Amino acid sequence: TTLKISPDGRYIAYAENDRGQYVVKVRSIETRKETTILTHGSKVIGQEVDYRLPIIGWSDANTLGVIAVSRGNYTFWLYDLSTKTKLPRELDRFNNVRSISFSANGRLAVLSADYEGKNDLYLISSRRDRIRRLTNDIYDDLDPSFIPNTNKIVFSSNRPSDSLQAKRNTSLSELTDNHNLFVFDLDSTKTNAQRITNTLSKDFSPIALNSNTFYYLSDQRGIINLFKYERSSSIYTQVTNFATSIKEYDFNIENGTFAMVTNRRMRDEIYLNRNFNLNKQIFTPATRRKELQQARVIKEKRKQEENKNMSIRDLINARLKNAQTEDSVKVESTDTTSIKNDSTSVILSDTVKVKVDTLKPKPVEII
């Protein structure tokens, strides 16, 4: 289930996917009247289903963009609420589309999509067949969205540095599950992005209030909740403290409307709060599992830093020392085991003999 609140805060659009059969609806927040704008697909059994589809986003207050699979290809629809008409367009060059976000005037949209096995960012025209590739590397670039009143976008990525040019020989083993937020200027000719967050967690689904304030989802405490980051002070705060992870969210800052999707009793449910305080500051301790994960990552990073600072000679000596230590541990464990086995066999055999001897006279006494 995905959802989006219209820019004027009057409607909430949401999509449901039931085993491959999906429906997109628009609901009035005031009157609660629903309108079904798209129904497609068919239910399947025993097959994998991409429950992230359909992908939706508001182009303006009366136009909703929808991306879904139709006849084996990704199709991009623009639905006009006033005229109730749909304008389709095929996105045949992409293997997978993950998210979409429109600019303030609705003329441009930024996509997170897969092409030739790489997940990158693409800038497309909402009315014309024009596509511009923004990133081209092995790293995953997810959840892009426009920053209001700018030509910049904020997105989530597992790239280790600010550079958009990855090393040619980057291996898959170097990739991590940690995602941080980055800002990229569409008008810039540089191949660098500005890092926003730098945590040992997964920060994703950013929504920029302006160039300074960013809201995003993060699993810093183990459970995915909403966080807020102030760029001027470099301070992040936790906004929500739900016991169940947030899967999707959206808000309208002008009227204080907040909507989210969470899982309850094995089902996705939509919750709407029309008087939500986005300036709350909550602190919760991390779960034990999250603490262990972060400690493991810190330990590995320290080990890598130590190896970088060591000379080749010291590095070889350290590895030889570790190898010798492992060999000595193996020898000691083998000797101990053999002695234990010998002693056990002796004890068991003697014990059995004693028991047999003590049992022999008993029948004689009975007679």
Disulfide bonds with the S-S distance in Angstrom:
none
